Amino acid sequence: MRTFYINVARKYRHTYSNEDLERNVGEAVFAVYGIEKKLPRRQPIIERWQNYYMAHAGNWYYAYKIDGDLIIVADACHAQNMK
């Protein structure tokens, strides 16, 4: 997630601040804590995630699996990069 927003900051360096970057990364990471609590479990829409569950929060999609009471996030993808 950080890499995505670093690239945004490079592209829009005159309008996208480091504070924006940190806020956006923080929001995306915080959303992970809603998996299986607030975010509904969905069927994956991209092929490489077929062995995972998927959750969606804001502009981010998360591929995850459940191991007992542990949720393991395997991948995250921004909405504009979903194919």
VMD Tcl script that builds the backbone (N, CA, C; Angstrom):
set m [mol new atoms 249]
animate dup $m
set s [atomselect $m all]
$s set {name element resname resid chain x y z} {
  {N N MET 1 A 0.825 -1.180 0.000}
  {CA C MET 1 A 0.000 0.000 0.000}
  {C C MET 1 A 0.878 1.255 0.000}
  {N N ARG 2 A 1.917 1.209 0.787}
  {CA C ARG 2 A 2.806 2.374 0.858}
  {C C ARG 2 A 3.417 2.671 -0.518}
  {N N THR 3 A 3.825 1.633 -1.238}
  {CA C THR 3 A 4.423 1.835 -2.559}
  {C C THR 3 A 3.441 2.526 -3.500}
  {N N PHE 4 A 2.184 2.113 -3.463}
  {CA C PHE 4 A 1.175 2.742 -4.307}
  {C C PHE 4 A 1.115 4.245 -4.031}
  {N N TYR 5 A 1.022 4.606 -2.752}
  {CA C TYR 5 A 0.893 6.023 -2.410}
  {C C TYR 5 A 2.197 6.802 -2.599}
  {N N ILE 6 A 3.337 6.141 -2.498}
  {CA C ILE 6 A 4.606 6.811 -2.825}
  {C C ILE 6 A 4.620 7.178 -4.299}
  {N N ASN 7 A 4.142 6.263 -5.134}
  {CA C ASN 7 A 4.064 6.559 -6.577}
  {C C ASN 7 A 3.086 7.697 -6.858}
  {N N VAL 8 A 1.979 7.744 -6.132}
  {CA C VAL 8 A 1.030 8.859 -6.280}
  {C C VAL 8 A 1.717 10.164 -5.898}
  {N N ALA 9 A 2.459 10.143 -4.802}
  {CA C ALA 9 A 3.153 11.346 -4.335}
  {C C ALA 9 A 4.186 11.823 -5.359}
  {N N ARG 10 A 4.854 10.895 -6.005}
  {CA C ARG 10 A 5.832 11.277 -7.039}
  {C C ARG 10 A 5.138 11.912 -8.245}
  {N N LYS 11 A 4.033 11.323 -8.642}
  {CA C LYS 11 A 3.329 11.823 -9.823}
  {C C LYS 11 A 2.684 13.179 -9.565}
  {N N TYR 12 A 2.123 13.359 -8.355}
  {CA C TYR 12 A 1.425 14.606 -8.024}
  {C C TYR 12 A 2.173 15.364 -6.938}
  {N N ARG 13 A 3.480 15.517 -7.094}
  {CA C ARG 13 A 4.328 16.079 -6.043}
  {C C ARG 13 A 3.964 17.500 -5.642}
  {N N HIS 14 A 3.259 18.233 -6.502}
  {CA C HIS 14 A 2.894 19.608 -6.159}
  {C C HIS 14 A 1.572 19.697 -5.401}
  {N N THR 15 A 0.793 18.637 -5.417}
  {CA C THR 15 A -0.520 18.694 -4.762}
  {C C THR 15 A -0.750 17.596 -3.732}
  {N N TYR 16 A 0.122 16.606 -3.673}
  {CA C TYR 16 A -0.062 15.471 -2.760}
  {C C TYR 16 A 1.084 15.490 -1.754}
  {N N SER 17 A 0.770 15.779 -0.517}
  {CA C SER 17 A 1.801 15.957 0.514}
  {C C SER 17 A 2.157 14.648 1.216}
  {N N ASN 18 A 3.239 14.687 1.993}
  {CA C ASN 18 A 3.611 13.536 2.818}
  {C C ASN 18 A 2.535 13.238 3.849}
  {N N GLU 19 A 1.852 14.269 4.331}
  {CA C GLU 19 A 0.761 14.069 5.283}
  {C C GLU 19 A -0.386 13.308 4.621}
  {N N ASP 20 A -0.680 13.647 3.362}
  {CA C ASP 20 A -1.705 12.909 2.610}
  {C C ASP 20 A -1.303 11.446 2.472}
  {N N LEU 21 A -0.030 11.208 2.145}
  {CA C LEU 21 A 0.477 9.862 1.978}
  {C C LEU 21 A 0.308 9.071 3.269}
  {N N GLU 22 A 0.755 9.618 4.387}
  {CA C GLU 22 A 0.660 8.913 5.668}
  {C C GLU 22 A -0.793 8.664 6.075}
  {N N ARG 23 A -1.661 9.636 5.831}
  {CA C ARG 23 A -3.082 9.474 6.160}
  {C C ARG 23 A -3.700 8.361 5.331}
  {N N ASN 24 A -3.434 8.346 4.019}
  {CA C ASN 24 A -4.000 7.317 3.143}
  {C C ASN 24 A -3.487 5.923 3.490}
  {N N VAL 25 A -2.207 5.799 3.779}
  {CA C VAL 25 A -1.655 4.497 4.173}
  {C C VAL 25 A -2.290 4.050 5.490}
  {N N GLY 26 A -2.394 4.953 6.439}
  {CA C GLY 26 A -3.004 4.626 7.729}
  {C C GLY 26 A -4.438 4.150 7.593}
  {N N GLU 27 A -5.219 4.823 6.752}
  {CA C GLU 27 A -6.611 4.423 6.534}
  {C C GLU 27 A -6.697 3.026 5.919}
  {N N ALA 28 A -5.824 2.743 4.950}
  {CA C ALA 28 A -5.844 1.437 4.292}
  {C C ALA 28 A -5.441 0.328 5.267}
  {N N VAL 29 A -4.440 0.589 6.096}
  {CA C VAL 29 A -4.010 -0.416 7.074}
  {C C VAL 29 A -5.089 -0.605 8.135}
  {N N PHE 30 A -5.683 0.464 8.611}
  {CA C PHE 30 A -6.727 0.380 9.636}
  {C C PHE 30 A -7.929 -0.422 9.138}
  {N N ALA 31 A -8.239 -0.319 7.835}
  {CA C ALA 31 A -9.370 -1.050 7.266}
  {C C ALA 31 A -9.191 -2.555 7.388}
  {N N VAL 32 A -7.946 -3.025 7.406}
  {CA C VAL 32 A -7.677 -4.460 7.533}
  {C C VAL 32 A -8.317 -5.013 8.806}
  {N N TYR 33 A -8.369 -4.203 9.864}
  {CA C TYR 33 A -8.929 -4.662 11.131}
  {C C TYR 33 A -10.441 -4.881 11.059}
  {N N GLY 34 A -11.075 -4.423 10.000}
  {CA C GLY 34 A -12.503 -4.640 9.829}
  {C C GLY 34 A -12.851 -5.933 9.119}
  {N N ILE 35 A -11.845 -6.640 8.605}
  {CA C ILE 35 A -12.098 -7.892 7.900}
  {C C ILE 35 A -12.753 -8.889 8.849}
  {N N GLU 36 A -13.828 -9.485 8.378}
  {CA C GLU 36 A -14.628 -10.470 9.103}
  {C C GLU 36 A -15.411 -9.852 10.270}
  {N N LYS 37 A -15.286 -8.569 10.504}
  {CA C LYS 37 A -16.099 -7.901 11.527}
  {C C LYS 37 A -17.098 -6.970 10.855}
  {N N LYS 38 A -16.572 -5.996 10.107}
  {CA C LYS 38 A -17.433 -5.020 9.430}
  {C C LYS 38 A -17.470 -5.226 7.925}
  {N N LEU 39 A -16.409 -5.789 7.367}
  {CA C LEU 39 A -16.323 -5.960 5.913}
  {C C LEU 39 A -16.846 -7.341 5.534}
  {N N PRO 40 A -17.834 -7.410 4.667}
  {CA C PRO 40 A -18.383 -8.711 4.292}
  {C C PRO 40 A -17.391 -9.539 3.464}
  {N N ARG 41 A -17.425 -10.832 3.671}
  {CA C ARG 41 A -16.598 -11.756 2.904}
  {C C ARG 41 A -17.171 -11.848 1.501}
  {N N ARG 42 A -16.319 -11.733 0.507}
  {CA C ARG 42 A -16.765 -11.780 -0.883}
  {C C ARG 42 A -15.977 -12.823 -1.654}
  {N N GLN 43 A -16.541 -13.247 -2.763}
  {CA C GLN 43 A -15.831 -14.139 -3.671}
  {C C GLN 43 A -14.806 -13.311 -4.441}
  {N N PRO 44 A -13.601 -13.834 -4.650}
  {CA C PRO 44 A -12.565 -13.090 -5.376}
  {C C PRO 44 A -12.988 -12.780 -6.802}
  {N N ILE 45 A -12.601 -11.613 -7.279}
  {CA C ILE 45 A -12.932 -11.225 -8.652}
  {C C ILE 45 A -11.724 -11.248 -9.572}
  {N N ILE 46 A -10.545 -11.513 -9.015}
  {CA C ILE 46 A -9.374 -11.669 -9.872}
  {C C ILE 46 A -8.811 -13.079 -9.680}
  {N N GLU 47 A -8.303 -13.631 -10.761}
  {CA C GLU 47 A -7.929 -15.045 -10.794}
  {C C GLU 47 A -6.850 -15.410 -9.778}
  {N N ARG 48 A -5.855 -14.554 -9.577}
  {CA C ARG 48 A -4.764 -14.908 -8.669}
  {C C ARG 48 A -5.211 -15.017 -7.212}
  {N N TRP 49 A -6.427 -14.577 -6.905}
  {CA C TRP 49 A -6.957 -14.644 -5.539}
  {C C TRP 49 A -7.958 -15.779 -5.351}
  {N N GLN 50 A -8.042 -16.702 -6.264}
  {CA C GLN 50 A -9.060 -17.751 -6.201}
  {C C GLN 50 A -8.962 -18.633 -4.955}
  {N N ASN 51 A -7.808 -18.717 -4.336}
  {CA C ASN 51 A -7.636 -19.538 -3.136}
  {C C ASN 51 A -7.809 -18.742 -1.850}
  {N N TYR 52 A -8.319 -17.527 -1.953}
  {CA C TYR 52 A -8.486 -16.645 -0.801}
  {C C TYR 52 A -9.917 -16.135 -0.717}
  {N N TYR 53 A -10.235 -15.538 0.409}
  {CA C TYR 53 A -11.442 -14.729 0.532}
  {C C TYR 53 A -11.062 -13.316 0.142}
  {N N MET 54 A -12.055 -12.501 -0.137}
  {CA C MET 54 A -11.790 -11.126 -0.519}
  {C C MET 54 A -12.676 -10.200 0.306}
  {N N ALA 55 A -12.127 -9.052 0.674}
  {CA C ALA 55 A -12.887 -8.010 1.354}
  {C C ALA 55 A -12.570 -6.688 0.669}
  {N N HIS 56 A -13.505 -5.759 0.735}
  {CA C HIS 56 A -13.360 -4.468 0.076}
  {C C HIS 56 A -13.641 -3.360 1.080}
  {N N ALA 57 A -12.745 -2.378 1.154}
  {CA C ALA 57 A -12.934 -1.214 2.026}
  {C C ALA 57 A -12.406 0.014 1.310}
  {N N GLY 58 A -13.271 0.966 1.068}
  {CA C GLY 58 A -12.839 2.187 0.375}
  {C C GLY 58 A -12.306 1.860 -0.998}
  {N N ASN 59 A -11.077 2.263 -1.262}
  {CA C ASN 59 A -10.453 2.011 -2.563}
  {C C ASN 59 A -9.584 0.764 -2.581}
  {N N TRP 60 A -9.595 -0.010 -1.512}
  {CA C TRP 60 A -8.712 -1.168 -1.419}
  {C C TRP 60 A -9.484 -2.471 -1.358}
  {N N TYR 61 A -8.922 -3.480 -2.027}
  {CA C TYR 61 A -9.419 -4.845 -1.972}
  {C C TYR 61 A -8.334 -5.688 -1.296}
  {N N TYR 62 A -8.752 -6.601 -0.431}
  {CA C TYR 62 A -7.820 -7.417 0.326}
  {C C TYR 62 A -8.096 -8.893 0.058}
  {N N ALA 63 A -7.042 -9.657 -0.210}
  {CA C ALA 63 A -7.141 -11.118 -0.311}
  {C C ALA 63 A -6.618 -11.672 1.006}
  {N N TYR 64 A -7.396 -12.568 1.612}
  {CA C TYR 64 A -6.985 -13.080 2.911}
  {C C TYR 64 A -7.443 -14.517 3.094}
  {N N LYS 65 A -6.829 -15.166 4.064}
  {CA C LYS 65 A -7.261 -16.504 4.456}
  {C C LYS 65 A -7.411 -16.517 5.967}
  {N N ILE 66 A -8.132 -17.503 6.449}
  {CA C ILE 66 A -8.383 -17.624 7.880}
  {C C ILE 66 A -7.744 -18.917 8.366}
  {N N ASP 67 A -6.934 -18.802 9.399}
  {CA C ASP 67 A -6.279 -19.948 10.017}
  {C C ASP 67 A -6.635 -19.939 11.497}
  {N N GLY 68 A -7.674 -20.686 11.844}
  {CA C GLY 68 A -8.167 -20.665 13.225}
  {C C GLY 68 A -8.797 -19.313 13.528}
  {N N ASP 69 A -8.265 -18.617 14.502}
  {CA C ASP 69 A -8.782 -17.281 14.813}
  {C C ASP 69 A -7.865 -16.184 14.279}
  {N N LEU 70 A -6.971 -16.556 13.360}
  {CA C LEU 70 A -6.022 -15.618 12.770}
  {C C LEU 70 A -6.422 -15.310 11.332}
  {N N ILE 71 A -6.465 -14.038 10.983}
  {CA C ILE 71 A -6.739 -13.613 9.607}
  {C C ILE 71 A -5.419 -13.160 8.993}
  {N N ILE 72 A -5.056 -13.766 7.878}
  {CA C ILE 72 A -3.788 -13.469 7.220}
  {C C ILE 72 A -4.079 -12.782 5.895}
  {N N VAL 73 A -3.667 -11.522 5.773}
  {CA C VAL 73 A -3.846 -10.773 4.529}
  {C C VAL 73 A -2.692 -11.122 3.602}
  {N N ALA 74 A -3.010 -11.731 2.472}
  {CA C ALA 74 A -2.000 -12.196 1.524}
  {C C ALA 74 A -1.657 -11.138 0.477}
  {N N ASP 75 A -2.625 -10.274 0.159}
  {CA C ASP 75 A -2.401 -9.284 -0.894}
  {C C ASP 75 A -3.405 -8.153 -0.715}
  {N N ALA 76 A -3.035 -6.991 -1.205}
  {CA C ALA 76 A -3.932 -5.835 -1.228}
  {C C ALA 76 A -3.771 -5.173 -2.589}
  {N N CYS 77 A -4.876 -4.680 -3.134}
  {CA C CYS 77 A -4.849 -4.074 -4.453}
  {C C CYS 77 A -5.762 -2.863 -4.476}
  {N N HIS 78 A -5.269 -1.738 -4.970}
  {CA C HIS 78 A -6.063 -0.537 -5.094}
  {C C HIS 78 A -7.101 -0.736 -6.200}
  {N N ALA 79 A -8.248 -0.122 -6.040}
  {CA C ALA 79 A -9.371 -0.308 -6.974}
  {C C ALA 79 A -8.979 -0.001 -8.424}
  {N N GLN 80 A -8.149 1.005 -8.650}
  {CA C GLN 80 A -7.804 1.356 -10.034}
  {C C GLN 80 A -6.873 0.339 -10.669}
  {N N ASN 81 A -6.309 -0.577 -9.879}
  {CA C ASN 81 A -5.430 -1.623 -10.424}
  {C C ASN 81 A -6.103 -2.981 -10.495}
  {N N MET 82 A -7.365 -3.068 -10.107}
  {CA C MET 82 A -8.082 -4.349 -10.174}
  {C C MET 82 A -8.372 -4.676 -11.630}
  {N N LYS 83 A -8.053 -5.890 -12.026}
  {CA C LYS 83 A -8.300 -6.318 -13.417}
  {C C LYS 83 A -9.013 -7.632 -13.402}
}
mol reanalyze $m
mol bondsrecalc $m
mol representation Tube
mol addrep $m
